[in-house]
Each structure stands twice: as structure tokens, then as C-alpha cells.
Amino acid sequence: MYSLEITGQYVDLFHKRIFPARIVVSDGIIIEVQQIDGAPQQYLLPGFIDAHVHIESAMLTPAAFGRIAVTHGTVATISDPHEIANVCGAEGVQYMIENSRHTPLKIFFGAPSCVPATIFENAGATLDVEAVAKLLRSEDIWYLSEMMNYPGVLNRDTDVIAKIDAARNAGKPVDGHAPGLKGELAKVYATAGITTDHECYMLDEAIDKINCGMHILIREGSAAKNYEALASLLRTHPHKVMFCSDDKHPDELVLGHINRVVKRALNDGYDVYDVLRAACINPAIHYKIPVGLLRIGDPADFIVLSDLQQPEVLQTYIKGQLVAERGKPLLPVTSPAVINNFIAKEKQPDNFAIHTDLTDPVIRVIEAIEGQLITNELQLPGKAVNGQLVSDVANDILKIVVVNRYEEYATPAVAFIKNFGLQRGAIASTVAHDCHNIIAVGTDDDSICAAVNSLIACKGGIAVAENADNVTTMPLPIGGIMSDKDAYETAAQYSLLDNKAKALGTPLKAPFMTLSFMALLVIPSLKLSDKGLFDGSRFSFTDVIV
């Protein structure tokens, strides 16, 4: 039996009051909250909760993620393991659950609803209705993860509705994913049983969904950033808002997590109780998770802040255990097991050629947008040289390829993309939502091939080819999407590759994160899967040449 006493300014988020108090903890449970005459000018409040995150996107195992997240005051996450599920199936989900037992961070996993996300791409596994229902019966699964197949919901697809019904029968909430859906369509989507959405990028869209009964997650990840568009919901609908990161690369995670969104909202003048409610309370209530909210009888999951207007996390406690202090983790580094699913064999430069008889072709080009997952379709003049379509570096129209990692000699899919801005070389990654095939962008076929082959050699990772003979690679041995190193070493390696990519000319703030979403077919408008160029607005394949 162990006990803890701590004093400070008690922040009561339920009654919107602050008073000096002593908190007494016994065996990880708060047994007393006593108002006292005086206490230090430090603030005691429930810990931060990330309401939707793919831990794998940090390129870290759950244990490594937890070790760094707690330094930022995060005590819990609502985590969708569909990245590793697309690679390794239910075995991958179980891997995440088992590894999470090596961190005190409270990680609440969902059952991935869309593995693969669509029928228009090749993944490493499939989770059918029976597999999803089995996961939902587990005590280790807390909800049905984001239902990305929103056309399936709207059209009452049999398997989609069966998965939603399985969650409802298990008494577990269903997460949504429906970018841009508004009006009557949003109502149909919500009525099917969807309770949240983290994909809103327009305020009127978010309000429509709230009016349909949904909760809105304000996302600030490494690529997708929706705070600016949605922050006013903190003032108008504070009980219906949560914060999430969704996808956050390791270099940014080392710098901050939900605490950064909290600080930004407070600096913008939003009410402290509304901001902290979104960060600390709303996710715990909505998902019915056993995270303490600083009440008698609750688990002692709380943080100590220096100030409420310019907050710095002084200490993080989970179940009464001090797990981080002044930005330093008080947890050991663990050595994870390794699982993977990688079959692809080495490619040749001519595998990435697009032949044409046209001298002045017009081509469809993916327009990547900084800070967004959505893309546009452009129709632009293509550059034809010796009967082949090639990258037009001068006009920033670069070749993009996706290679199926789950077959030895599959033919690569090839298209074109704008706004990556590379002046030479290529970048490549096997972090490519959601199937995690190999994706690359480059200025010439030799560099693209060299980057792709470097990832085939190490069975997954990220790579920068300055040219065909100079490639730097960061291996990700766990599923080709996660490192076996700790957060700090992973962040340092990632920063090296990020800087090398930017030295090739890309103006993107997070080029690898942006690249990772260019194969995500469920986000409109134009994307590329291993099977070909895909029009997300029509949900069908389309041709590169118009």
C-alpha cells in the first residue's frame, strides 16, 4: 500500500472554481480532497487526453509513445491501431495492446473498422465483420474506430452497418470520419450511430454535425491542422468539443502534445474552463474510460501546472505514480518485439515509366495542400520526353509512385503531384495511410527507384535520395511503420531525414507526413493507390492522361 499527499490550487472543472487544497492518494485512488487555508501557487487538475490518435504515426511503439507523451501532461489516449492492423491484421492490434502494458499511460484502443480502408488498394490484412465483432467483445477494446467508409454508411452497405451494429450491441461508441459532409448527408451519417468526427475542416460543417448529435474533435497534427477553423466551437459548444492530434511525427511529439493546443487556445482568449474541459473531461465522459477526473474515488491521474494562462507541466501522475517531472520522463526505456509483413522485391527504374504517344499531353495532377489531408485535382500540360511522361521540375509537377509491398513483383502505380517542390532527388516512405505500401515522390526515375529499393532492403522506413547513388534511410522495423528506438532517438533520426528532404527543395513543413496521406483514398479529391490514380469525389479510378 502506498500513499501520496500533494497541495496546490485545486481546479474544479465541473463547478468552475479554484481553491487551495490537499489531495490525498492511497493505492492510486484519490481518497480525500480537503480545502485548506493556504497552498503553493501550482495548479492541480485532471490530465490531458488525446481524443483520437494513431500512435503508429509517431513511428513509436505504445510504450515509447507513452514515455514522451506523459512529459507533456498527457495521461490517456483514445488510440486507433488501424495502421498496424492494415499491415498485420488482428495480430497487429494485439501487438499494440500487449506493448501498451509496458507504459503507465492509459491507452484505450478501438477496433479498426476499415481494414483495408477501401477495395481499391492492397493491404496486408483484412478485418471482416466477424473479426471486428470479436475485437469489440474484448475488454481491451473500447470503441469502434473511425468509420472512414462514409459512402458505405450513407448507402447502408451491409458489412459497414453490421460493424456499427456490433459496436452498439457491445455498448461501445462509434468514431466517425466524414470530411466535408454537411446538411442532410451529415444527419444520415450520424443517425447510423456515428458519435464523433475529427475530419471537419469547415466551421459550418462542424456545426451541422454537432446539431446532428455528434462530438467534434479539433485536430492539430503534423500535417492536418484544423484548430484555426474550428476553435470558436470552444465558446459556442464547449461540451461537444475535444482535442486530438490524429497523426503526429516524432520530432513534433518531443516538443509537445495536447498541451500545445491548450496553451494556444488560452492565448487566444478562450475561457480556461471550456478549454480544459475539452482537453481533460469530455473524452473521458464520452468514451466512458476509467481516467481520473480529480474527484474522490477516482484514479489519481492528474497534472501539476505552473500557471493557467501560460501553463507549463511541472508533474504528471498516473494512478498516483509520478511519471514525468519538468519535461523529463521518469520511465524506463523498453526493448520491443518486432513484427512485420513485407514481401516486395527490388525494382528497376523503367518500372516507373509512363509511356505516351502524345507530344502535348494534358495530365491529371494531385495538388497537395499544406496543412490539409484533402487534395485538389488539376489538369495541366504534361512533359513528354522520348515517348515518356517525366517530372517537370521547373513547374513543380513531380512523379509520384505507390508500390505494393505485399507482393514480390507488383507493377507500381505512377502519377503526378504538385507542391512538393523538390529540385532534385526523391523521398520515399512506407508510412502511407492506410495500407502502408511504399510511396515516393521524385524528380527522376533513377532517384525514385533508389529511394524505393532502399526501403525494400530494410523492409520499411523513410528515405531521402539526393540522387541515385546517395540515399539516406531510417529503418522502421516494426511493421515498416514503427521504430524499435525510444522517442528521442527516433525524433533525432526523423529530423535528419526531414532536413535532408527540405534540402532537396521542398517547402512543405512536414513533407513525410504530407506524403503519407497522398495514398489515403477516403480523403478527396485525387489520390494514388498501388492500383492506380483514384478520384475520391467519384470513388472510382481515373486516368493520368486526360
TAGI-V839055 format. One record per residue. RES is the residue in three letters. PSI is psi in whole degrees, 0 to 359 (none if undefined). Layout:
BEGIN
res = [RES;RES]
psi = [PSI;PSI]
END
This chain:
BEGIN
res = [MET;TYR;SER;LEU;GLU;ILE;THR;GLY;GLN;TYR;VAL;ASP;LEU;PHE;HIS;LYS;ARG;ILE;PHE;PRO;ALA;ARG;ILE;VAL;VAL;SER;ASP;GLY;ILE;ILE;ILE;GLU;VAL;GLN;GLN;ILE;ASP;GLY;ALA;PRO;GLN;GLN;TYR;LEU;LEU;PRO;GLY;PHE;ILE;ASP;ALA;HIS;VAL;HIS;ILE;GLU;SER;ALA;MET;LEU;THR;PRO;ALA;ALA;PHE;GLY;ARG;ILE;ALA;VAL;THR;HIS;GLY;THR;VAL;ALA;THR;ILE;SER;ASP;PRO;HIS;GLU;ILE;ALA;ASN;VAL;CYS;GLY;ALA;GLU;GLY;VAL;GLN;TYR;MET;ILE;GLU;ASN;SER;ARG;HIS;THR;PRO;LEU;LYS;ILE;PHE;PHE;GLY;ALA;PRO;SER;CYS;VAL;PRO;ALA;THR;ILE;PHE;GLU;ASN;ALA;GLY;ALA;THR;LEU;ASP;VAL;GLU;ALA;VAL;ALA;LYS;LEU;LEU;ARG;SER;GLU;ASP;ILE;TRP;TYR;LEU;SER;GLU;MET;MET;ASN;TYR;PRO;GLY;VAL;LEU;ASN;ARG;ASP;THR;ASP;VAL;ILE;ALA;LYS;ILE;ASP;ALA;ALA;ARG;ASN;ALA;GLY;LYS;PRO;VAL;ASP;GLY;HIS;ALA;PRO;GLY;LEU;LYS;GLY;GLU;LEU;ALA;LYS;VAL;TYR;ALA;THR;ALA;GLY;ILE;THR;THR;ASP;HIS;GLU;CYS;TYR;MET;LEU;ASP;GLU;ALA;ILE;ASP;LYS;ILE;ASN;CYS;GLY;MET;HIS;ILE;LEU;ILE;ARG;GLU;GLY;SER;ALA;ALA;LYS;ASN;TYR;GLU;ALA;LEU;ALA;SER;LEU;LEU;ARG;THR;HIS;PRO;HIS;LYS;VAL;MET;PHE;CYS;SER;ASP;ASP;LYS;HIS;PRO;ASP;GLU;LEU;VAL;LEU;GLY;HIS;ILE;ASN;ARG;VAL;VAL;LYS;ARG;ALA;LEU;ASN;ASP;GLY;TYR;ASP;VAL;TYR;ASP;VAL;LEU;ARG;ALA;ALA;CYS;ILE;ASN;PRO;ALA;ILE;HIS;TYR;LYS;ILE;PRO;VAL;GLY;LEU;LEU;ARG;ILE;GLY;ASP;PRO;ALA;ASP;PHE;ILE;VAL;LEU;SER;ASP;LEU;GLN;GLN;PRO;GLU;VAL;LEU;GLN;THR;TYR;ILE;LYS;GLY;GLN;LEU;VAL;ALA;GLU;ARG;GLY;LYS;PRO;LEU;LEU;PRO;VAL;THR;SER;PRO;ALA;VAL;ILE;ASN;ASN;PHE;ILE;ALA;LYS;GLU;LYS;GLN;PRO;ASP;ASN;PHE;ALA;ILE;HIS;THR;ASP;LEU;THR;ASP;PRO;VAL;ILE;ARG;VAL;ILE;GLU;ALA;ILE;GLU;GLY;GLN;LEU;ILE;THR;ASN;GLU;LEU;GLN;LEU;PRO;GLY;LYS;ALA;VAL;ASN;GLY;GLN;LEU;VAL;SER;ASP;VAL;ALA;ASN;ASP;ILE;LEU;LYS;ILE;VAL;VAL;VAL;ASN;ARG;TYR;GLU;GLU;TYR;ALA;THR;PRO;ALA;VAL;ALA;PHE;ILE;LYS;ASN;PHE;GLY;LEU;GLN;ARG;GLY;ALA;ILE;ALA;SER;THR;VAL;ALA;HIS;ASP;CYS;HIS;ASN;ILE;ILE;ALA;VAL;GLY;THR;ASP;ASP;ASP;SER;ILE;CYS;ALA;ALA;VAL;ASN;SER;LEU;ILE;ALA;CYS;LYS;GLY;GLY;ILE;ALA;VAL;ALA;GLU;ASN;ALA;ASP;ASN;VAL;THR;THR;MET;PRO;LEU;PRO;ILE;GLY;GLY;ILE;MET;SER;ASP;LYS;ASP;ALA;TYR;GLU;THR;ALA;ALA;GLN;TYR;SER;LEU;LEU;ASP;ASN;LYS;ALA;LYS;ALA;LEU;GLY;THR;PRO;LEU;LYS;ALA;PRO;PHE;MET;THR;LEU;SER;PHE;MET;ALA;LEU;LEU;VAL;ILE;PRO;SER;LEU;LYS;LEU;SER;ASP;LYS;GLY;LEU;PHE;ASP;GLY;SER;ARG;PHE;SER;PHE;THR;ASP;VAL;ILE;VAL]
psi = [130;156;163;139;136;142;153;192;111;122;105;98;341;324;5;61;159;134;153;135;161;129;130;129;137;125;41;1;139;119;349;136;107;126;134;171;328;150;159;155;61;150;130;124;165;152;166;148;127;114;354;116;143;102;324;333;340;0;26;152;163;319;317;322;314;323;327;325;323;337;341;11;7;128;346;156;147;108;126;114;32;347;306;332;325;337;312;5;209;331;323;321;314;325;315;318;313;317;328;343;352;12;143;343;132;107;119;109;151;167;116;130;340;81;104;170;324;172;3;21;162;126;178;353;167;134;104;185;316;317;318;317;323;316;318;338;350;143;346;356;131;348;170;123;168;124;87;336;67;331;325;324;312;326;7;44;134;312;321;312;325;322;318;317;324;321;316;322;331;358;31;141;163;124;147;173;94;73;129;357;128;174;224;326;320;322;317;317;311;320;335;347;7;133;344;166;133;8;4;132;5;142;316;327;313;318;320;316;322;318;341;3;3;156;145;129;118;117;132;90;196;330;310;123;111;6;312;322;331;354;331;344;335;330;322;331;57;335;353;14;142;170;145;163;334;286;121;122;159;326;324;325;324;328;332;168;231;331;329;324;320;312;320;316;321;320;332;1;10;150;132;323;324;319;313;330;315;324;332;325;311;317;321;320;314;314;356;48;148;67;132;141;28;38;158;132;349;154;145;69;101;170;160;121;151;330;159;351;323;67;133;136;114;319;150;129;136;123;36;359;129;112;345;146;125;50;5;131;143;39;149;157;135;159;108;157;165;130;155;171;95;119;337;144;166;142;168;153;324;350;341;14;145;114;146;147;355;143;333;66;152;131;155;133;131;127;106;143;122;130;7;155;335;154;167;160;125;148;112;161;132;157;113;128;120;42;15;143;129;168;140;86;323;327;13;44;99;154;137;139;150;128;125;116;348;4;151;310;41;146;128;149;138;137;200;152;150;151;7;333;13;137;343;163;202;157;151;157;149;7;95;97;137;350;344;43;177;129;140;151;137;173;345;156;325;316;318;314;319;318;315;314;330;326;327;321;323;6;44;142;204;152;151;122;110;330;187;340;2;95;131;131;141;104;144;83;338;101;8;11;348;145;158;11;172;174;320;317;320;317;320;317;316;318;322;313;321;315;322;321;317;331;341;353;353;133;357;141;324;76;322;324;316;315;322;339;0;355;11;95;336;359;116;163;316;126;175;122;177;348;348;181;134;129;104;339;325;351;52;162;157;169;149;315;127;none]
END
